[in-house]
Amino acid sequence: MPDIFYDEEKYTDERRLNVFASNFEDLILKYEVKKLDSVDLVFIPVLQGNHFYVLCFHLKTGKIKLIDNSAAEQEFKERYKGLPDTLRRVLVLYLKKALKPTPAIEELGTSVIERKEMDWRTENNDVDCVVFTMRHMETYKEEKTPWVTGFVKENEVNNRQNSQLHLLRHIYLIKIILSEHNVHHEQVIKKANTFDKRPDKEKYMKDLEKIIPDRLSAFIGKG
């Protein structure tokens, strides 16, 4: 999300619309969405401060869900600072120009943004919001079917939720690295093949839990 969406007073919605339309249409083209009017759900992941959540817009019903793994007890306006409403206004402007008018699009402009209740919300985890957000986008199918993320409650015995998040981090990392949309794809594969031929690779594999944090700290320190 460009900075233009975060400053409510400095920019107009028309200026935001120009940025939004360009980004949105790039994604439609990249993922070969041929007809926007055939789309049911539009997910917009949001980074606000250092926290990720996702807004889900139901283009067929006009409903809007805000899906946030945090169980922090704050008033909606205090927590989200009006950003969901800004995004909603700009999306509605875009849809009115891109599609024929429908009752659902009109309703999107006025419907209450509902913060979705979830059993697996977290009170003590402030580092895995992006993993939750990716899983929420991957599995949410609106209200017609039971929503199955696989997550257990945060306080369930044996920290099972932590194990689930650990596994998802690995799955998503692999998908990102191997994706054809990753511009570093070929370089990563080449390095992986080179590493696989090393006679001492078993030693490094045993020490990964130490090596990765060390290399990450060194990389961040250079920045």
C-alpha positions, 0 to 999 in steps of 0.5 A: 500500500503506497503512502498516499493511502495513509495520509487522509488530509494530504491527498484526495481520493481521486489521486489515490484512485489513480495509484490504486487503479494502476496497481489493481489492473497490473494484478488483473493482467498478471493473473489473467483475470478476464472478467472483473464482474465474475470476481466474488471476493477482493482481498486487500492486505494492509500493513498498518504500523508494523501489523498486517491484516486483510480487508475482504470485499464481497463484490456480490453482496456488498459486505466487507470483512476486516480479518485481523488475528489480533485479539487486542481490545480497542475501539475500531476507529482507534485501532485502524485510524480510518484506513479501512474506510479510505480503502473502501471509498477508493475501491468503490470509485474504481468499481463504479468506473470499471463495472456496470452499476450494481446494488452490491457496489452501492452497498459497499459504499455504505455497509458497516466494515465488520471485524470478523470474530475468530477462535484462533485470535492471538493475545500474545503473538505479535510477530506472525500477523503476516502468516495469519494474513496469508492463511486467511486470504488462502482459506476464506470463502465468505459465509456460505461454507464453514471457514477452515484455516486449521488453526487451533486456539492460541492457548491450546495445550502444547503450543500447537498453534506455534507449531502450525505457524512454524509449518506455514512459514516454511510452506509460504517461504518455499512457494515464494522462493520457487514462484515464477513471479520471483525475479530471483528464482533462477539465482536461488535455484542455482545456489541451492543446486550448488549447495546440494553438491557440497560434501559438508552440507550435512554439517550445515543442515544441522546448524541451520537453527543458528546459522540463519539467525546469524546471517539475518542479523548480519544482513539487517546490520548492513542495511 
